[in-house]
């Protein structure tokens, strides 16, 4: 997700965050922090199903190299 997608998802933009942070640091912020959940957000409220696909070896090597360069897993 890029910054714009995060802002749209959370209905908060950078200016609002800066304002809330300033209030929090001054001790005048009256908001609350919800539960923090580790990991990536779910992409759906539905149960997910694992699938298998066949790919050409060259495509799989490309995927693996891209994942490695981003320090991510193949999935």
N, C-alpha and C positions, 0 to 999 in steps of 0.2 A: 504494500500500500504506500502510495506517496502521501505527502503532507496534505494535499487538497482532499484526497479520499478520506484520510483520517479526520480532517476537519468536518467534512460532510457527514461522516459516520457518527461523530460525537457531538455535532452541532456546536462546536467550540472552535474559534479561530485563534490565531497567534496573539492578536490584540487582547482578546478576552482572557487567554491564559496569562499573559503578562500582567493584566490588571488583577486577576485573582492571586497570582504569585506575590505581587506587591502587597495586597491586603493581608495575605497569610503571613508574610514576613513582618508586617507591622503589628500583627496580632488582632487585626480587625475583621478578618475573614469569617463569615458565619456559615459557610458551606460545610459539607461533610464529605468524607472520603468513603466510598463504598468498598466492598470486598475486593481484594486484589487477587486475580486469578493468573497463575503462571501459565506461560505457553501462548501459542497462537489462538486467536479467537476461532470458534467454530464457524464453518462456512454455511451451515444449515441447521435447522432445528430437528431435521430428520436424522434417522440412523444412517450411517454411511456404509457403503458396500465396497469391499476390496475387489479390484478387477485385475486380470492379467492381460498383457498385450505382447505381441511379437514386434520387435523392431529390428531394422538392419543393424549389424554390428557397428558400422560407422556412425550411425545416429546415436547409438548408446554411448560410444566413446565421446562423442561431442557433448552429450548430456552430462556424462561423468566429469569431463574437463570443466564445463561451465559450473557445475555444482562445486567442484573442488576450488575453483577460483573465487567463488562466493562463500567458501567455508560452510556449505550446506550439504545436506544429504541428497541423494539422487531423486528421491520422491519430491 
